Amino acid sequence: MRSDLIYDALTTLPNRYMLCQVASKATRKFHKPNSRIQETMNEVLQRFGTARGKSDRLLERESVPVLVAQRRAA
């Protein structure tokens, strides 16, 4: 069911609004003229569900020094 695909995709993109925006853009890009749009949408959601989340990629990277802005007294 598509609701299962959506819940799996939310692990990759936790913001529902962003998921809708990205899924609609990806559906337009991946759609083939002689196929059903519903199948293309399901395919896109499956890809999002199986994609590794942003947090997984951040944990993989080596530690990178972060510059912190310091405020000065006026």
C-alpha positions as CSV (number, residue, x, y, z in Angstrom):
1,M,0.0,0.0,0.0
2,R,1.1,3.5,-0.6
3,S,0.8,4.5,3.0
4,D,3.4,2.0,3.9
5,L,5.7,3.5,1.3
6,I,5.1,7.0,2.7
7,Y,6.0,5.9,6.2
8,D,9.2,4.3,5.0
9,A,10.0,7.4,3.0
10,L,9.5,9.6,6.1
11,T,12.6,8.0,7.6
12,T,14.7,9.6,4.9
13,L,12.9,12.9,4.8
14,P,11.3,13.6,8.2
15,N,9.6,16.8,7.0
16,R,6.3,15.8,5.3
17,Y,6.0,19.0,3.3
18,M,9.5,18.5,1.9
19,L,8.7,14.8,1.1
20,C,5.7,15.9,-1.0
21,Q,7.7,18.6,-2.8
22,V,10.6,16.2,-3.6
23,A,8.3,13.3,-4.5
24,S,6.3,15.4,-6.9
25,K,9.4,16.7,-8.7
26,A,11.0,13.2,-8.8
27,T,7.7,11.8,-10.2
28,R,7.7,14.3,-13.0
29,K,11.3,13.5,-13.8
30,F,11.0,9.7,-13.8
31,H,7.6,9.4,-15.4
32,K,7.5,7.5,-18.7
33,P,4.8,8.6,-21.2
34,N,3.1,5.2,-21.6
35,S,3.0,4.2,-18.0
36,R,0.6,5.0,-15.1
37,I,1.6,8.0,-12.9
38,Q,0.6,6.0,-9.8
39,E,3.2,3.4,-10.6
40,T,5.9,6.0,-11.1
41,M,4.9,7.6,-7.8
42,N,5.1,4.3,-6.0
43,E,8.5,3.7,-7.5
44,V,9.8,7.1,-6.3
45,L,8.5,6.5,-2.8
46,Q,10.2,3.1,-2.7
47,R,13.4,4.7,-3.7
48,F,13.1,7.2,-0.9
49,G,12.2,4.4,1.6
50,T,15.3,2.4,0.7
51,A,17.6,5.4,0.5
52,R,19.9,6.0,3.4
53,G,18.9,9.0,5.5
54,K,20.9,12.2,6.0
55,S,21.7,11.3,9.6
56,D,23.3,8.0,8.5
57,R,25.6,9.9,6.1
58,L,26.6,12.4,8.7
59,L,27.6,9.6,11.1
60,E,29.8,8.1,8.5
61,R,31.8,11.1,7.7
62,E,35.0,11.9,9.7
63,S,34.7,14.6,12.2
64,V,35.0,18.0,10.5
65,P,35.9,21.1,12.6
66,V,33.0,23.5,12.9
67,L,33.6,27.2,13.0
68,V,31.5,28.9,15.7
69,A,30.7,32.5,15.3
70,Q,31.6,34.5,18.4
71,R,29.9,37.6,19.4
72,R,31.8,40.6,20.7
73,A,30.6,43.1,23.2
74,A,29.7,46.4,21.6
